[in-house]
């Protein structure tokens, strides 16, 4: 029976400076979203080996719980942020509202007051590169995506389902910029970036009037929501056509092994798991309201092993994590794409965007101070490297003077004639050539067999092969249609 090869294209685009558009109605077949609110695995005990298996369990640790705080006091301390709400306070509003057009014109910041992709638009999003690294849940972000729906998408990779998670939402709703005077602008002075949704209207309720609000992202990780015009109560905004959310959320992307399919079709499936969310109470928000979110320190702030173990945080116990092929064991780097697989400081539950590395590096079982000590920061690998370096001269001399494997049959042979040397070299080369031809022929036969089988199954859907092809076709692996989709420009 011919071998079936199935290649799944994962439709996720990394955020970069290159402009790209994501089709509004495109189906993303190989990615799912799991909200912690609806995650059935939160209180389920599991074995330690099912964390990498999509068919048997979630990647949440045992007894993990979503923190979705929505408490009544004006100031609330969360795991990652302390939130303070000022309702209908004109003085606080005046101190925090920024006139972006004036700010840019006076040379205080660089930005845009108009954008062709966001003007006269609905469910569109455009990417912006920041002038500073913005800490979000401890991760350093260099890009963000501004959406017409009243929120920022802050994920590492863009896709059509921007409103699902990994957002900063002063007021996410069914907004568009179709009305006269509606616009979305932003400005950045390298200390903070300010984004304003100016006189945007609800697509399904024009009579409600225009909304104007801002979000400020500070270099130290703090977040500020500023509401200038909120013409109707937030609770009266419908969520029938678009989610209505206020607050922040973060998640991690995990590559799961799909085990509940035939071996010939096994592949991986990317799933986004939401691990934390803070919700702003809609009853607290009116015109002239301000919400402050002060970022608290996290384990990810530490950049060295010693610094990691010395961190004393109220809600986290920090451990140094070394992923597979993690490089220097005592020094990591900031959390950017260029530093993937580098060591990093993690909380003991591994709840952050680098969870895949945390799982695959077995960081959940590493003993404290296993890789760093105040007295001895030299790892076993470094010791071995030093030992090898000490004998380098001797080994180089031996290698240069010794005959190569291609010219000898045994290393202790004393007399080898030129003809014998040529014979053995030619024989070794012929063997390599034959092996390469066999390898190429094998895969060519597999490809031909696969093509013949697919053609046969496609033309004969009533056969067992045809039914198998129909049952496990890639288009069956789709994400739920309950999430709104956005057309996103990766560069603004």
C-alpha positions as CSV (number, residue, x, y, z in Angstrom):
1,X,0.0,0.0,0.0
2,X,1.5,3.3,-1.0
3,X,2.6,5.7,1.7
4,X,0.5,8.8,2.1
5,X,2.3,12.1,2.6
6,X,0.3,15.1,3.7
7,X,1.8,18.6,4.0
8,X,-0.2,21.1,6.0
9,X,0.5,24.8,5.4
10,X,0.2,26.7,8.7
11,X,-1.3,30.0,7.8
12,X,0.3,32.3,10.3
13,X,2.3,35.4,9.4
14,X,5.1,36.6,11.6
15,X,4.9,40.3,12.4
16,X,7.6,42.2,10.5
17,X,8.3,45.4,8.7
18,X,7.1,43.8,5.4
19,X,3.6,44.8,4.4
20,X,1.2,42.0,4.0
21,X,-2.6,41.6,3.8
22,X,-4.6,38.8,5.2
23,X,-7.8,37.9,3.3
24,X,-10.9,38.7,5.3
25,X,-12.7,35.5,4.4
26,X,-9.8,33.1,4.4
27,X,-10.2,29.9,6.4
28,X,-7.3,29.2,8.8
29,X,-7.4,25.4,8.8
30,X,-4.6,24.5,11.1
31,X,-5.1,26.7,14.1
32,X,-7.5,26.6,17.1
33,X,-8.2,28.9,20.0
34,X,-8.8,27.7,23.6
35,X,-10.1,30.2,26.0
36,X,-9.3,29.4,29.6
37,X,-12.8,30.4,30.6
38,X,-14.2,27.5,28.6
39,X,-11.2,25.1,29.0
40,X,-12.5,21.8,30.3
41,X,-9.0,20.8,31.4
42,X,-8.5,23.4,34.0
43,X,-9.3,21.2,37.0
44,X,-8.4,17.9,35.5
45,X,-5.3,15.9,36.7
46,X,-3.2,14.6,33.9
47,X,-0.1,12.5,33.4
48,X,3.2,14.3,32.7
49,X,3.4,12.9,29.2
50,X,0.2,14.1,27.8
51,X,1.2,17.8,27.7
52,X,2.5,17.5,24.2
53,X,-0.5,15.5,22.9
54,X,-3.4,17.4,21.4
55,X,-5.6,14.4,21.6
56,X,-5.2,13.7,25.3
57,X,-4.9,17.0,27.2
58,X,-4.4,20.7,27.4
59,X,-1.0,22.3,28.1
60,X,-2.3,23.8,31.3
61,X,-0.7,22.5,34.4
62,X,-2.8,20.6,37.0
63,X,-5.1,22.8,39.0
64,X,-4.4,25.9,37.0
65,X,-7.1,28.5,37.0
66,X,-7.9,31.5,34.8
67,X,-7.7,34.9,36.6
68,X,-10.5,37.0,35.1
69,X,-10.9,39.6,37.9
70,X,-13.7,42.0,37.7
71,X,-14.0,43.3,41.3
72,X,-15.8,46.4,42.6
73,X,-13.1,48.4,44.4
74,X,-11.5,51.1,42.3
75,X,-8.0,49.7,42.8
76,X,-7.5,46.0,42.4
77,X,-4.2,44.1,42.4
78,X,-4.0,41.3,39.9
79,X,-1.2,38.8,39.3
80,X,0.4,40.8,36.6
81,X,-1.1,44.3,37.0
82,X,-2.6,46.7,39.5
83,X,-5.7,48.3,38.1
84,X,-7.2,51.6,39.2
85,X,-10.4,53.1,37.8
86,X,-11.4,56.8,37.9
87,X,-15.0,57.1,36.8
88,X,-16.3,60.4,35.3
89,X,-13.3,62.4,36.7
90,X,-12.8,65.5,34.6
91,X,-9.5,66.5,36.4
92,X,-7.9,63.1,35.9
93,X,-9.2,63.0,32.3
94,X,-7.7,66.4,31.5
95,X,-4.3,65.3,32.9
96,X,-4.1,62.2,30.7
97,X,-5.9,63.0,27.5
98,X,-3.5,63.7,24.6
99,X,-4.3,65.8,21.5
100,X,-2.4,63.6,19.0
101,X,-2.6,66.0,16.1
102,X,-1.1,68.8,18.2
103,X,1.5,66.4,19.8
104,X,2.7,65.4,16.3
105,X,2.6,68.9,14.8
106,X,4.7,70.4,17.7
107,X,7.4,67.8,17.1
108,X,6.8,65.9,20.4
109,X,6.1,62.6,18.7
110,X,6.1,60.7,15.4
111,X,3.0,59.1,14.1
112,X,0.0,59.3,11.8
113,X,-3.4,60.9,12.0
114,X,-4.7,59.2,8.8
115,X,-4.1,55.8,7.4
116,X,-5.5,54.4,4.1
117,X,-6.0,51.0,5.5
118,X,-8.0,52.1,8.5
119,X,-10.0,55.0,7.1
120,X,-13.5,54.2,5.8
121,X,-12.9,50.6,7.0
122,X,-14.6,47.8,8.9
123,X,-12.8,44.9,10.6
124,X,-9.5,46.0,9.3
125,X,-6.1,46.1,11.2
126,X,-2.7,47.7,10.5
127,X,0.6,46.9,12.1
128,X,2.9,49.5,13.8
129,X,6.5,49.1,14.8
130,X,7.3,50.7,18.2
131,X,10.2,53.0,18.9
132,X,10.8,51.0,22.2
133,X,10.3,47.5,23.5
134,X,7.0,47.4,25.4
135,X,6.8,44.9,28.3
136,X,3.5,43.0,28.1
137,X,3.1,40.3,30.8
138,X,6.9,40.3,30.9
139,X,7.3,39.8,27.2
140,X,9.1,42.5,25.2
141,X,7.0,43.6,22.2
142,X,8.3,45.5,19.3
143,X,5.2,45.6,17.2
144,X,1.4,46.0,17.7
145,X,-1.6,45.8,15.4
146,X,-4.3,48.5,15.5
147,X,-7.8,47.3,14.7
148,X,-10.8,49.3,13.8
149,X,-12.8,47.4,16.4
150,X,-11.4,49.5,19.3
151,X,-8.5,47.3,20.4
152,X,-4.8,46.5,19.8
153,X,-3.7,43.0,18.9
154,X,-0.3,42.3,20.5
155,X,0.4,38.7,19.5
156,X,3.7,37.7,18.0
157,X,2.0,36.4,14.8
158,X,-0.9,37.8,12.9
159,X,-3.9,35.9,11.8
160,X,-7.6,36.6,11.0
161,X,-8.9,36.0,14.5
162,X,-7.4,39.1,16.2
163,X,-10.3,39.6,18.7
164,X,-9.9,36.2,20.3
165,X,-7.1,36.9,22.7
166,X,-3.7,38.6,23.1
167,X,-5.3,42.0,23.0
168,X,-5.3,45.4,24.8
169,X,-8.9,46.7,24.5
170,X,-10.0,50.0,25.9
171,X,-13.3,49.3,24.2
172,X,-13.6,46.4,21.8
173,X,-16.9,46.5,19.9
174,X,-18.5,46.5,16.4
175,X,-16.9,49.9,15.4
176,X,-16.1,51.1,11.9
177,X,-14.7,54.4,10.5
178,X,-17.3,54.9,7.7
179,X,-18.8,58.1,9.1
180,X,-17.5,61.6,8.4
181,X,-15.0,62.6,11.0
182,X,-14.2,59.0,12.1
183,X,-10.4,58.2,12.2
184,X,-7.8,56.2,14.0
185,X,-4.5,57.9,14.8
186,X,-1.3,57.1,16.7
187,X,1.8,58.8,18.0
188,X,5.1,57.6,19.6
189,X,7.7,59.6,21.4
190,X,9.9,56.6,22.4
191,X,8.6,56.9,26.0
192,X,5.0,56.0,25.3
193,X,2.7,55.3,22.3
194,X,-0.8,56.7,22.1
195,X,-3.6,55.3,19.9
196,X,-6.9,57.1,19.5
197,X,-10.2,55.9,18.0
198,X,-11.8,59.3,17.2
199,X,-15.6,59.5,16.7
200,X,-15.9,55.9,15.6
201,X,-19.5,54.6,15.5
202,X,-21.2,51.3,16.0
203,X,-21.9,49.6,12.7
204,X,-25.2,48.1,14.0
205,X,-26.3,51.2,16.0
206,X,-25.4,54.5,14.3
207,X,-28.0,56.3,16.5
208,X,-25.8,55.7,19.6
209,X,-23.5,58.4,18.4
210,X,-19.7,58.7,18.1
211,X,-17.2,57.2,20.6
212,X,-13.7,58.7,21.2
213,X,-11.2,57.0,23.4
214,X,-7.4,56.3,23.7
215,X,-4.9,53.8,24.9
216,X,-1.4,54.7,26.2
217,X,1.4,52.1,26.3
218,X,4.3,53.2,28.5
219,X,7.9,52.2,28.2
220,X,7.8,50.6,31.7
221,X,4.9,48.4,30.8
222,X,2.0,50.5,32.3
223,X,-1.2,50.8,30.3
224,X,-3.7,53.7,30.4
225,X,-7.3,53.8,29.0
226,X,-8.7,57.3,28.5
227,X,-12.4,57.7,27.6
228,X,-13.4,61.1,26.1
229,X,-16.9,60.3,24.6
230,X,-19.0,57.4,25.6
231,X,-22.5,58.3,24.5
232,X,-24.4,55.2,25.8
233,X,-23.8,52.8,28.7
234,X,-21.2,50.1,27.8
235,X,-23.7,47.4,28.8
236,X,-26.1,48.6,26.0
237,X,-23.5,47.8,23.3
238,X,-24.5,44.6,21.5
239,X,-22.1,41.8,21.0
240,X,-24.1,40.0,18.4
241,X,-21.8,40.8,15.5
242,X,-18.5,41.5,17.3
243,X,-17.2,40.7,20.8
244,X,-17.5,43.5,23.4
245,X,-14.5,43.5,25.7
246,X,-12.6,45.9,27.9
247,X,-9.3,45.0,29.4
248,X,-6.2,42.9,28.4
249,X,-5.5,39.3,27.6
250,X,-2.5,37.2,26.8
251,X,-2.0,33.7,25.5
252,X,0.7,31.3,24.3
253,X,0.9,29.4,21.0
254,X,1.5,25.6,21.3
255,X,2.2,23.1,18.6
256,X,0.2,20.0,19.5
257,X,0.8,16.5,18.1
258,X,-2.5,15.3,16.5
259,X,-2.8,11.7,17.6
260,X,-6.4,10.9,16.9
261,X,-5.8,10.4,13.2
262,X,-4.2,7.6,11.2
263,X,-0.4,7.4,11.4
264,X,-0.1,8.3,7.7
265,X,-1.9,11.6,8.4
266,X,-0.3,12.6,11.7
267,X,0.8,16.1,11.9
268,X,0.8,19.1,14.3
269,X,-1.9,21.6,15.1
270,X,-1.3,25.1,16.4
271,X,-3.5,26.0,19.3
272,X,-3.6,29.4,21.1
273,X,-4.2,29.0,24.8
274,X,-5.4,32.0,26.8
275,X,-3.7,31.9,30.2
276,X,-4.7,35.3,31.7
277,X,-7.2,38.1,31.3
278,X,-8.1,41.3,33.2
279,X,-11.6,42.7,32.6
280,X,-12.6,46.3,33.1
281,X,-16.1,46.6,34.6
282,X,-18.3,48.2,32.0
283,X,-20.4,49.9,34.8
284,X,-17.3,51.9,35.7
285,X,-16.7,53.5,32.3
286,X,-18.4,56.7,31.2
287,X,-17.2,59.8,29.5
288,X,-14.2,61.4,31.2
289,X,-13.1,58.1,32.8
290,X,-9.6,56.8,33.1
291,X,-8.2,53.3,33.8
292,X,-4.6,52.8,35.0
293,X,-2.9,49.4,34.8
294,X,0.4,49.4,36.5
295,X,2.7,46.5,35.4
296,X,4.1,44.3,38.2
297,X,7.4,42.6,37.9
298,X,7.5,39.0,36.5
299,X,10.1,36.3,36.4
300,X,10.7,37.1,32.7
301,X,12.3,40.4,33.7
302,X,15.4,38.6,34.9
303,X,18.1,38.1,32.2
304,X,20.6,36.0,34.1
305,X,20.4,32.7,36.1
306,X,21.7,34.3,39.3
307,X,19.3,37.2,39.0
308,X,16.4,34.8,38.3
309,X,16.9,32.8,41.5
310,X,17.3,36.0,43.6
311,X,14.0,37.4,42.5
312,X,11.5,37.6,45.4
313,X,8.0,38.2,43.9
314,X,4.7,38.2,45.7
315,X,2.9,35.9,43.3
316,X,5.7,33.9,41.5
317,X,8.6,31.7,42.4
318,X,11.2,32.0,39.6
319,X,13.4,29.2,38.1
320,X,15.9,29.3,35.3
321,X,14.8,27.5,32.2
322,X,17.1,26.1,29.6
323,X,15.3,25.0,26.4
324,X,16.7,22.4,24.1
325,X,19.8,23.7,22.4
326,X,19.6,26.6,24.8
327,X,23.2,28.0,24.3
328,X,24.8,29.8,27.3
329,X,23.2,28.3,30.3
330,X,23.7,31.3,32.6
331,X,22.8,34.2,30.4
332,X,19.6,34.6,28.4
333,X,18.2,37.4,26.4
334,X,15.1,39.6,26.0
335,X,12.1,37.8,24.8
336,X,12.3,38.5,21.0
337,X,12.2,36.3,18.0
338,X,16.0,36.5,17.7
339,X,16.3,35.0,21.2
340,X,14.1,32.0,20.9
341,X,15.6,28.8,22.5
342,X,17.8,31.0,24.7
343,X,17.7,30.4,28.5
344,X,15.1,32.5,30.3
345,X,13.6,33.0,33.8
346,X,10.2,31.4,34.3
347,X,7.6,31.0,36.9
348,X,7.2,27.5,38.2
349,X,4.0,26.9,36.3
350,X,5.4,28.0,33.0
351,X,2.5,30.2,32.1
352,X,3.8,32.6,29.4
353,X,4.4,32.7,25.7
354,X,7.5,30.5,25.9
355,X,5.6,27.6,27.4
356,X,6.5,25.3,24.4
357,X,10.2,25.8,25.2
358,X,9.4,25.4,28.9
359,X,7.7,22.0,28.3
360,X,10.1,20.6,25.8
361,X,13.1,21.6,27.9
362,X,11.6,19.8,31.0
363,X,11.9,23.0,32.9
364,X,9.0,21.8,35.2
365,X,11.3,19.1,36.7
366,X,14.6,21.0,36.8
367,X,15.9,21.4,40.4
368,X,16.6,24.9,41.8
369,X,20.1,26.2,41.1
370,X,20.8,23.3,38.8
371,X,22.6,25.4,36.3
372,X,23.9,28.4,38.2
373,X,25.6,28.9,41.5
374,X,27.1,32.0,43.1
375,X,30.5,30.3,43.5
376,X,30.6,28.3,40.3
377,X,28.9,29.5,37.1
378,X,30.9,27.0,34.8
379,X,28.5,24.4,33.5
380,X,29.5,20.8,32.8
381,X,29.4,21.5,29.1
382,X,31.9,24.4,29.5
383,X,34.2,22.2,31.5
384,X,34.2,19.6,28.8
385,X,34.9,22.2,26.2
386,X,37.9,23.5,28.2
387,X,39.3,20.0,28.5
388,X,39.0,19.5,24.8
389,X,40.7,22.8,24.1
390,X,43.6,21.9,26.4
391,X,44.4,18.9,24.2
392,X,43.7,20.7,20.9
393,X,47.3,21.0,19.8
394,X,48.0,17.3,20.3
395,X,44.9,16.2,18.6
396,X,45.5,18.5,15.6
397,X,49.0,17.1,15.2
398,X,47.8,13.5,15.3
399,X,45.1,14.2,12.7
400,X,47.5,15.9,10.3
401,X,50.0,13.1,10.5
402,X,47.6,10.2,10.5
403,X,46.3,8.7,7.2
404,X,42.6,9.4,6.6
405,X,39.9,6.7,6.7
406,X,39.4,6.9,3.0
407,X,43.0,5.8,2.3
408,X,43.4,3.0,4.8
409,X,41.8,-0.3,5.6
410,X,43.2,-0.5,9.1
411,X,44.9,2.2,11.1
412,X,47.9,0.1,12.0
413,X,48.8,-0.9,8.4
414,X,52.4,0.1,7.8
415,X,52.7,-0.2,3.9
416,X,50.0,1.2,1.6
417,X,50.8,1.5,-2.0
418,X,49.4,4.4,-4.2
419,X,47.4,1.9,-6.2
420,X,45.8,0.5,-3.1
421,X,45.0,4.0,-1.8
422,X,43.3,4.9,-5.1
423,X,41.3,1.7,-5.1
424,X,39.9,2.3,-1.6
425,X,39.1,5.9,-2.4
426,X,37.3,4.9,-5.6
427,X,35.3,2.2,-3.8
428,X,34.2,4.6,-1.0
429,X,33.1,7.1,-3.6
430,X,31.1,4.5,-5.6
431,X,29.3,3.4,-2.4
432,X,28.3,7.0,-1.6
433,X,27.0,7.5,-5.1
434,X,25.0,4.3,-5.1
435,X,23.5,5.2,-1.7
436,X,22.5,8.7,-2.9
437,X,20.8,7.3,-6.1
438,X,18.9,4.7,-4.0
439,X,17.8,7.4,-1.6
440,X,16.5,9.6,-4.4
441,X,14.8,6.7,-6.2
442,X,13.0,5.7,-2.9
443,X,11.5,9.1,-2.4
444,X,10.6,9.4,-6.1
445,X,8.7,6.2,-5.9
446,X,6.9,7.4,-2.7
447,X,5.9,10.6,-4.4
448,X,4.7,8.8,-7.6
449,X,2.8,6.3,-5.4
450,X,1.2,9.0,-3.4
451,X,0.1,10.9,-6.5
452,X,-1.4,7.8,-8.0
453,X,-3.3,7.0,-4.8
454,X,-4.7,10.5,-4.4
455,X,-5.8,10.6,-8.1
456,X,-7.5,7.2,-7.7
457,X,-9.2,8.2,-4.4
458,X,-10.3,11.5,-5.9
459,X,-11.8,9.9,-9.0
460,X,-13.4,7.0,-7.1
461,X,-15.0,8.5,-4.0
462,X,-17.1,5.4,-3.4
463,X,-14.0,3.3,-2.6
464,X,-12.4,2.9,0.8
465,X,-9.5,5.1,-0.4
466,X,-11.9,7.7,-1.6
467,X,-13.8,7.7,1.7
468,X,-10.5,8.0,3.6
469,X,-9.5,11.0,1.6
470,X,-12.9,12.7,2.1
471,X,-12.9,12.0,5.9
472,X,-9.5,13.4,6.6
473,X,-9.2,16.2,4.1
474,X,-7.5,19.3,5.5
475,X,-10.6,21.5,5.1
476,X,-12.3,19.5,7.9
477,X,-9.8,20.9,10.4
478,X,-11.2,24.4,10.9
479,X,-11.5,26.7,13.9
480,X,-14.9,27.6,15.3
481,X,-16.8,30.3,13.3
482,X,-17.7,32.2,16.5
483,X,-14.7,34.5,16.3
484,X,-14.7,37.6,14.1
485,X,-12.1,37.9,11.5
486,X,-9.9,40.8,10.4
487,X,-8.1,41.8,7.3
488,X,-4.7,42.9,8.7
489,X,-1.9,44.9,7.2
490,X,1.3,43.9,9.0
491,X,3.0,47.3,8.4
492,X,1.5,50.8,8.9
